[in-house]
Amino acid sequence: MTAKRNVYVWAVRLMMWLAIGLTSALTLFVVCYVLVQGIPHLSWQFLSTKPSYLSGNIGILPDILNTVYIVIATLLIVLPLGVGAAVYLTEYATNQKLVGIIEYAAEALSGIPSIIYGLVGMLMFSNNFGTCLMAGALTLAIMNLPTIMRNTQESLKTVPQSYREGAFGLGAGKWRVIRTVVLPNCIDGVITGCILSVGRILGESAALLFTAGFAHSLNGFVEGLNSAGATLTVALYVYAKEQGEFGVAFAIAAILMVLVFYINLAATAVTKYFEKKNAV
């Protein structure tokens, strides 16, 4: 019986190691392949100029700026909504049935394909504001609302109830307790949700094709939000699918992979920092 059990244990371990090795090898292959194909096409001119079809120059500066604009606009919209909804559900709401319905709706929103968000955003926002980055930002705000809300909710629940009771005992009001005691102790969840949302915004293309368009024009922040523009992911699609510029597409993919890597690294660093701070 012992020999059979040892064989079973070793077989399970072997399958686990094979699964780990296969997953790691596939990930490493994709990363290395994209970097090898994309890095040779990167240059300062490529990163700092706009496309010129007359001279044949290809630059992605407008796409980089459009990505920054849409990230900022989306966060400015979704952060107050997400954090406010989480505070209400955790600290104010007394009807648990209503809380359950809202949480279920948020989970359902997070599972909807992005192409559907793009279709809804086109009908709701693009028809009213035109095809522009603001329409894309509003669409992405709806997409990322569950991420911000759920991360903030879970972080609010980790704040000990004794903190609230101590503040109430000193005569502080409900909002003052939330503002000065609860929120500062759950800021790690808010920041983590924010960083994860940035990663999802950087990687989104389907919804933006319907709402933000794919123009490569160079604009300022306010003008850019009111104009059509391509983000890096949309530009990758356009160059690869519409123009057949696969070298440019791989260069953009390499930039996006590096950005996502640093975003995940920042999320991990922020989480560890606040865990150590709260432990002290």
N, C-alpha and C positions, 0 to 999 in steps of 0.2 A: 504493500500500500504506500509505503514511504517512497519507494523508487518511482512508482507511477506519479506521485505528487510532485517529486523533484523534476521529473520529465515535463509535467504540465507547467510548473513554474518557469522552467527554462524556456519552454516553447512560448509562453506568454511574454517573457522578457525579450526573447528574440524578435517577436512580432512588434513589440513596442519600439525596440531600437530600429527595426527596419522602417517603421512608420516615421519615427523621428528623422532618420537619415534621408528618407525620400522627401519629406517635407522641407528639410533644410536644403537638400540638393536642388529641388525645384525653385525655392526662393532665391538661393544663391545664383542659379543659372539665369533667372529672369533679371535680377539686379545687374549682374555682370554683363549680360547681353545688351541691356539697354544702355549701360554706361559706356561699354566699348563702342557701340554704334553711335552714341550721341555726343560724347566728349570731343571727338575730332572735329565736329562741326561748330563747337562753341568758340566764340571770339568776342572781343570787346565791341567790335562793330556790330556783331549780331545782337548783343545785349543792349546796346545804347542807341540804336537808330530805329527809325520806322521804315516799313517797306516802301520801296520805290519801284513801281512797275516799269517806269521808263528806263531806269538804269539797270534793272534786274537785281537790285539790292534787296536782301531779305533781312529785316530786323524785327525784333519782338518787344521793343520798348513799350509801344502802346498796349500790348497784351499784358505785360508785367504791371503797368500802371492800372489798367482796367481790373486786373485781379486784386490789386491793393484796394482800389476804390470799392469794389463790390464786397470785399471782406469787411472793410470799415463800416460801410452802410448797413450790411446785414447784422453785424454785431450791435450797432447802435439801435437797431430795431428790436432784435430778438432778446438782448440781455435784460432790459427792463421788463419785457413781457414774461420771459421765462422765470426770472428771479421773483417777480411779483406774484406770479401764479403759484410758485412753489411756497412762498411765504404764506399766502392765503390758505392753501390746502393744508399746510403743516401747522400753522399757528392760529388761524382764525376759524377755519371751517369746522362746524359742529355736526353737520349732516354727513355721516360716513357713507351713506348711499350715494350722495352727490359726489363725494370725493372719489369713490370707487368708479363712478361713471366717467369722471374727468380723467382719471388715471388710465382707464381702459381706452378712452378716446386717444390719449397721448400715445399709448403703446400701438394702437392701430395706425396712427399717423406715421410713426417711425417705420412701419412695415410696408407702406405704400411705395410702389416703384416711382423713381424720380421722373420718369417720362410722363406719368399722370400729373405730377405736380407742375411739370412744364405746360401741359395742356390746359390745366386749370388756371395757371398763372397767365397764360396767353389770353384766355377769355376774360379773366377778371382784371388784370393789370395792364397788359399790353394794349387792349382795346380802349382803355381809359387814358393811359399815360403815353402810349406809343411803345414801339420796340426800343428799349433803353435799359441801361444798367440798373436804374431804380426798380423797374419791373422785375428784373432778375433778382435784385436784393430782397424785395418783398416776397418773392416766391421762395427763395432760400431761407428767409426768416421763418416761414411756416414749416419748412422742412426740418430746420434745426431747433424749433421750439421744444419738441419732446426731449431732445438731448440736454438742453440747458435746464429744463424744468425737472427732469428726473434726477440729474446729478445734484442739483441744488436741494431737492427734496431729501435725497439720501444723506446728504451732508448735514442738513438741518436736524435730521433724526438722530445724528450722532452726538449732538450737543447735549450734555447731561441736563436732566430736568432740574437738578439742584442749582444750576447756574441761574435759571429763570426764577426759581423760588427765592433764591438769595436776593436777586434784584428787586423782586416784588416786595420782599420783606423790608427793603430799604426805602420803599415808597415810590419806586419808579413805575410809570405807566406802561401799558402793553407795548405801544410803538417804541418807546424809549428802550425797553428791554430788548426788543428785536433789533433795534438799530445799534445799540451800544454793546450788547452782550452776545446775542445769538449770531447775527451776521458776521461779526469779526471772527467767531470761532468756527464758521463753516465756509470761510472764504476759499479754502482749498478746493471744495467741490465746485464752486462757481468758476474758479480759474480753470480747473480741469475740464469742465463742460465747455468753457469758452475755447480752449485749445483744441478739443476734439471737434468742435463745430468748425473751427478754422480749417482743420484737416479735411472735413467733409466738403466745405465750400471750395477748397482748392481742387478737389477731385471731381467736382460736379461738372457735367457737360450737357446732358440730355435736357434738363430743365432750362438751361441758359440758351440753348439753341432756339427754343420757342419764344423766349422772353427778352433776352439781352441782345440777340443778333450776333453777327460775326464780322463787324467792321474793324479795320485796323487803323483807326484814326487816333491821333495824338491830341488829347484834351486835358484841361485842368479838372479838378475834382468836381466842382459844381456842374460845369459844362459836360463833363464825362458822364455823370449820373443821368443827365437828361438826353444823352445820345446813345445810339447803338454802339456796342463795342464787344470785342472778343476777349475772353479770358484766356489763360494759358491752355486749359484743357480744350476749349472750343477751337483755339488756334491750332492745336495739335490735330484735331479732327479735320479741320479745313485743309491744312497742308498735306495731310496723309491721304484723305479720301477724295477731296475735290481737285487738288493740284498735283498730287503724286510726288510731293517733296518729302520723301521718307527720311532723308538725312536731317532736315529741319524738324520733322516730327519726333525723331529720336532725341535730338538735342533738347527739345522742350520736355520730353518725357524724362530725360536725365535731370533737368532742373526741378521738375515736379517731385521726382523721387528723393532728391536731396532735401527739398523743402519739407516733405512729409516726414522724412527721417528726423530732421531737426525739431519738427513739431512734436512728434512722439517722444523724443528725448526731453524736450521742454516739459511735456506733461508728466513724465516720470520724475524729473528733477523737482518740479513744483510739488507733486504729491509727497515725495520723500522729505522735502524741506518742511512742509507743514505738519507731517507726521512727527518729525523730530521736535518741532516747535511745540506741538500740543503735548508731546510726551514730557517735555521739560516743564 
